[in-house]
Amino acid sequence: MSLAIAVTVGALFALGTFLLLRDDVIEVVWGLAVISQAANVYLISMGGIQVGTHDLIPVLVTHEAPFPETADPLLQALVLTAIVINFGMTAFALVLSYRTYQENETMDITGWS
């Protein structure tokens, strides 16, 4: 399973880098979005699964052992925040790209004066 996740993260980073190097503004924005999602997948995969304890799952104080396996909730909260910030950044970049298209009448980076 870890090999599949490593290949997926590597493919996402490769695709994002490929899109960043394109001449079209929209493809550059998509490249940024793909790279940030690849970083999120990497962080979640490195967080791992841990055996549940009272410290990790305070709701299970009344339950008896064994506790279920769980991912680190702090890491999940940080990645969720990163996803929301990435969504706002992508929306802003797309609006900025549209405004640039209105001014320059092209989406090609090499055609700007």
C-alpha positions in Angstrom: 0.0 0.0 0.0 2.8 2.4 0.8 4.3 1.8 -2.6 1.0 2.7 -4.3 0.8 5.9 -2.3 4.4 6.8 -3.1 3.8 6.3 -6.8 0.6 8.3 -6.6 2.3 11.2 -4.8 5.2 11.1 -7.3 2.9 11.1 -10.3 0.9 14.1 -8.8 4.1 16.0 -8.3 5.3 15.2 -11.8 2.0 16.2 -13.3 2.0 19.4 -11.4 5.5 20.3 -12.4 4.7 19.5 -16.0 1.7 21.8 -15.9 3.7 24.6 -14.2 6.1 24.6 -17.1 3.4 25.1 -19.8 2.7 28.4 -21.6 -1.0 28.6 -20.9 -2.0 30.5 -17.7 -4.8 28.1 -16.8 -2.5 25.1 -17.0 -0.1 26.9 -14.7 -2.9 27.5 -12.2 -3.9 23.8 -12.4 -0.3 22.9 -11.9 -0.2 24.8 -8.6 -3.5 23.1 -7.5 -2.2 19.7 -8.3 1.1 20.2 -6.5 -0.6 21.5 -3.4 -2.9 18.4 -3.4 0.1 16.2 -3.8 1.6 17.8 -0.8 -1.6 17.2 1.2 -1.7 13.5 0.1 2.0 13.2 1.2 1.3 14.7 4.6 -1.7 12.4 5.2 0.3 9.4 4.2 3.2 10.3 6.4 0.9 10.8 9.4 0.2 7.1 9.4 -2.3 5.1 11.4 -1.8 4.8 15.2 -3.4 2.6 17.8 -6.1 4.7 19.5 -5.6 5.9 23.0 -7.5 8.2 25.4 -5.1 11.0 24.4 -5.9 10.6 20.6 -9.7 9.9 21.0 -11.1 11.7 24.1 -14.6 10.5 23.2 -13.6 6.9 23.9 -12.9 7.5 27.6 -15.9 5.4 28.5 -15.1 2.5 26.2 -12.9 -0.4 27.0 -9.7 -1.5 25.2 -8.9 -2.3 22.4 -9.4 1.1 20.8 -9.8 1.4 17.0 -6.8 2.5 14.9 -7.0 6.1 13.9 -5.1 8.8 12.0 -3.6 11.8 13.8 -6.5 14.4 14.1 -4.1 17.3 14.2 -2.6 16.4 10.9 -6.1 16.0 9.4 -7.1 19.4 10.7 -4.0 21.0 9.1 -4.6 19.3 5.8 -8.2 20.3 5.8 -7.1 23.9 6.4 -4.6 23.6 3.6 -7.3 22.4 1.2 -9.6 25.4 2.0 -6.7 27.8 1.5 -5.8 26.1 -1.8 -9.4 26.4 -3.0 -9.3 30.1 -2.3 -5.9 30.5 -3.9 -7.0 28.6 -7.0 -10.2 30.7 -7.3 -8.3 33.9 -7.0 -5.7 32.8 -9.6 -8.4 31.8 -12.0 -10.1 35.3 -11.6 -6.7 36.9 -12.0 -6.1 34.9 -15.2 -9.5 35.9 -16.6 -8.7 39.6 -15.9 -5.3 39.2 -17.6 -7.0 37.6 -20.6 -9.3 40.7 -20.8 -6.3 43.0 -20.8 -3.9 41.1 -23.1 -6.5 39.1 -25.2 -4.4 35.9 -24.8 -3.9 33.2 -22.3 -0.3 32.5 -23.6 2.4 33.7 -21.2 4.9 34.2 -24.1 2.4 36.6 -25.8 2.3 39.2 -23.1 4.0 42.5 -23.6 
